[in-house]
């Protein structure tokens, strides 16, 4: 069964309809890349799935659990809704680290606040905090940042900041990790380190959705590609097929433009 | 010259008493206006239109009229117009009225500084907090607040140093602060009359106190230097 199902998402801003009925699904452990020119709606789609925008119409199911349904307005409390939302994590284009916290605290802040809601928090406080820190350190180690734990974001390069933000998103153990153009704010020589991290996550079968302009990378790392154009999915399929044998005129034009 | 040395201890004593009242007004104003200003800034940023419109109207009126008029209105209005003097007589009544006027006035100025600070925090900070599952209040207290504090230290220090000197306006309702104390030696007090130097000398108190505040604010700024917003 698909771990993510997105059905018929519509979203308008004022009179302009940005998403005109988007549906796709994603298998557990797979990597999906969303490509398309600027203004095609790919970032809006990602923001709708992450609740940074509310879709006008549509349904989103994660792991069999409906996290959004425009037909059945939810009666969930704010906290229950947050719990559902945490099934998905998001890495931003601009990192959005919290500047006043060091690297370790950036990663542990959300898990620590969440742990406070646990019934046994008061009794086992030390142990719980300890576990959160151990896990954060493991994640940061994996990101090659174990020597930067007490650094502040302003002391890090863009690539390092983005790796911290990946660790921060992973610390909440999302079932699916979304990336919003994770290398677009980076100098070209720094994009490699982020792509390497994503590649490694793919090897470990982390389910990921990546909005990206890095076509070579998308082709290499993705199982599935969705090509968006003017608010619809113009074409989708296996990465290999899509890049080597595009069917639609729009995708052909898009790929040709990139070559020039 | 010998006359000056005879007068100085008497004047010094009297100015100290006046300055204590100045400091009390200063402290009480900060204590009230710092939190009230935050509430007002929330009001003016509210998505509930009537609330934000009314709040902004109040801020406009308070910032758009002289503090001196506000002092006079707040002090005299209840007694003269309603026939119900609510402040009580004597120095304590004048102090209470002055404090209310100062808190109201300064809270409005502070609210605009807070608003500017809060709105200058990039939307990405709120979004990051949201996708990490932080609640609205966790986002404000754990993520936004310290960044706001860092941003508003320079304009706040400006405003607070202005407050030090603005307290002298309370002289208009005869609050016995330091200007009042200095002036009393012109008319005659403690056997000294026709002397203007005590009034001029009050400037030294303001200068030293605002100097002290400047040092404190610089320290605070340095303390928050460890991160960038």
Interface residues (C-beta under 8 A of the other chain):
Chain A: X50 X51 X52 X78 X79 X82 X83 X85 X86 X89 X90 X92 X94 X96 X97 X98 X99 X100 X109 X110 X113 X114 X152 X153 X154 X165 X168 X169 X172
Chain B: X122 X124 X125 X127 X128 X129 X130 X131 X132 X133 X134 X135 X138 X142 X143 X146 X147 X150 X226 X227 X228 X229
